[in-house]
Amino acid sequence: DEDWNVCAVRQKTVIKSVRRGPQALLFSAEWCKPCGPRKKAVEKAVVPLGWSYGDQEDADFRVVDIDKQPDLMRIYSIEVVPTIVYVDSGGKEYDRIVGAQSSRLLTTPLLKKR
């Protein structure tokens, strides 16, 4: 089906972008009230560690707007935002944080894989 092919191409883009190491995908949306504070907390936690943060495909902590990239939302079965999905260098999920959790938890899964 054509929709699946688009997802497969986009998933390859995600996998290509994380091959250098693990990556966190922060799924959010502009209309999501808890997402704004979550994004600020993530940025505050990861930038001092020297990790990149933003919507660039190669960011260590990548922000994914589900309205702009619904294919990634489907690939990683996102049902609630904010959700952070931690993927290994092959793009395979190894951990997930759903909702607005403690900021101390944000970097732990990524630190385990570095």
C-alpha positions as CSV (number, residue, x, y, z in Angstrom):
1,D,0.0,0.0,0.0
2,E,1.3,3.5,-0.9
3,D,0.9,4.9,2.6
4,W,3.2,2.1,4.0
5,N,5.8,2.8,1.3
6,V,6.0,6.4,2.4
7,C,6.4,5.3,6.0
8,A,9.1,2.9,5.0
9,V,11.0,5.6,3.2
10,R,10.7,7.9,6.2
11,Q,11.7,5.2,8.6
12,K,14.9,4.7,6.5
13,T,15.6,8.4,7.0
14,V,15.2,8.1,10.7
15,I,17.4,5.0,10.8
16,K,20.0,6.7,8.6
17,S,20.1,9.7,11.0
18,V,20.7,7.6,14.1
19,R,23.4,5.2,12.7
20,R,26.1,7.2,14.4
21,G,24.6,6.4,17.8
22,P,21.5,6.3,19.9
23,Q,18.9,9.0,19.6
24,A,15.9,10.2,21.5
25,L,12.8,11.2,19.6
26,L,10.6,13.7,21.5
27,F,7.1,13.5,20.0
28,S,5.0,16.6,20.5
29,A,2.5,18.9,18.9
30,E,2.0,22.7,18.9
31,W,-1.5,22.3,20.4
32,C,-0.2,20.1,23.2
33,K,0.0,22.2,26.5
34,P,2.4,19.9,28.4
35,C,4.7,19.6,25.4
36,G,6.0,23.2,25.6
37,P,7.4,22.7,29.2
38,R,8.6,19.2,28.3
39,K,10.6,20.5,25.3
40,K,12.2,23.3,27.5
41,A,13.0,20.7,30.2
42,V,14.6,18.4,27.7
43,E,16.7,21.2,26.2
44,K,17.8,22.3,29.6
45,A,18.8,18.8,30.5
46,V,20.7,17.8,27.3
47,V,22.5,20.9,26.1
48,P,24.9,21.0,29.2
49,L,25.8,17.4,28.3
50,G,26.9,18.6,24.9
51,W,24.1,16.8,23.1
52,S,22.3,18.4,20.1
53,Y,18.7,19.3,20.4
54,G,16.1,20.3,17.8
55,D,14.1,19.2,14.9
56,Q,17.1,18.3,12.7
57,E,17.2,14.6,11.7
58,D,20.6,14.1,13.2
59,A,20.0,15.8,16.6
60,D,20.8,13.6,19.7
61,F,17.4,14.7,21.1
62,R,15.2,15.2,18.1
63,V,11.8,17.0,18.4
64,V,9.2,15.4,16.1
65,D,5.9,17.3,15.6
66,I,3.3,14.6,15.1
67,D,1.2,16.9,12.9
68,K,4.1,17.5,10.5
69,Q,5.5,14.0,10.6
70,P,2.5,11.6,11.2
71,D,4.4,8.8,9.5
72,L,6.9,8.7,12.4
73,M,4.1,8.8,14.8
74,R,2.7,5.6,13.2
75,I,6.0,3.9,12.9
76,Y,6.6,4.3,16.7
77,S,2.9,3.8,17.7
78,I,2.6,7.2,19.4
79,E,-0.7,7.5,21.2
80,V,0.0,10.3,23.7
81,V,2.1,13.4,23.5
82,P,4.6,14.2,24.9
83,T,6.3,10.9,24.4
84,I,10.0,10.3,24.2
85,V,11.2,7.2,22.3
86,Y,14.8,6.2,22.7
87,V,16.2,4.3,19.6
88,D,19.5,2.6,19.1
89,S,21.8,3.1,16.2
90,G,19.6,1.0,14.0
91,G,16.5,2.9,14.7
92,K,15.0,0.2,17.0
93,E,13.2,1.4,20.1
94,Y,14.8,0.3,23.4
95,D,13.0,2.6,25.9
96,R,10.1,5.1,26.1
97,I,8.8,7.8,28.5
98,V,5.1,8.6,28.0
99,G,3.7,11.9,29.3
100,A,5.3,14.6,31.4
101,Q,7.7,12.7,33.7
102,S,10.5,13.9,36.0
103,S,13.2,15.7,34.2
104,R,15.8,13.5,35.9
105,L,14.5,10.6,33.9
106,L,14.9,12.2,30.5
107,T,18.6,11.5,29.9
108,T,19.0,8.2,31.7
109,P,18.0,5.9,28.8
110,L,20.3,7.7,26.4
111,L,23.2,7.7,28.9
112,K,22.8,3.9,29.2
113,K,23.5,3.5,25.4
114,R,26.4,5.9,25.1
